[in-house]
Amino acid sequence: QVQLEESGGGSAQAGDSLTLSCAASGSNPQSYCYGWFRQAPGKEREPVAIFYTAQGRTYYSDSVKGRFTISEDNSRNLVALQMNALKPEDTAKYFCAAGYCIGEVRRYVNSVPYWGQGTQVTVSS
């Protein structure tokens, strides 16, 4: 079992920056690859960023590429999502996820066994 706790959400103006953090604890959290997802009202949950630790590579959705950065601090079991140049369409509940380190994004998404409770991000224009 892995427990995930997000922090850092809140309200922002368009163009601002926010940083989300996710603290992982429990049994062998280093065994998983971590990602951030978001879900806006009336929409499906979508992957935003994934960090493939062993391969040292990342995935970003087209909507956030160039603006968001995912990073890990393995010594502290922390995963962060730096969000710059925020847009109103970034408004959503953001979830931290621990999944199996499968390179293909769709398969990674379907593999996720552990989710955080989510943190709300609201961006106004």
Salt bridges, closest charged atoms under 4 A:
GLU46 OE2 - ARG38 NE 2.83
ASP62 OD1 - LYS65 NZ 3.29
ASP73 OD2 - ARG76 NH1 3.89
ASP90 OD1 - ARG38 NH1 2.94
ASP90 OD2 - ARG67 NH1 2.77
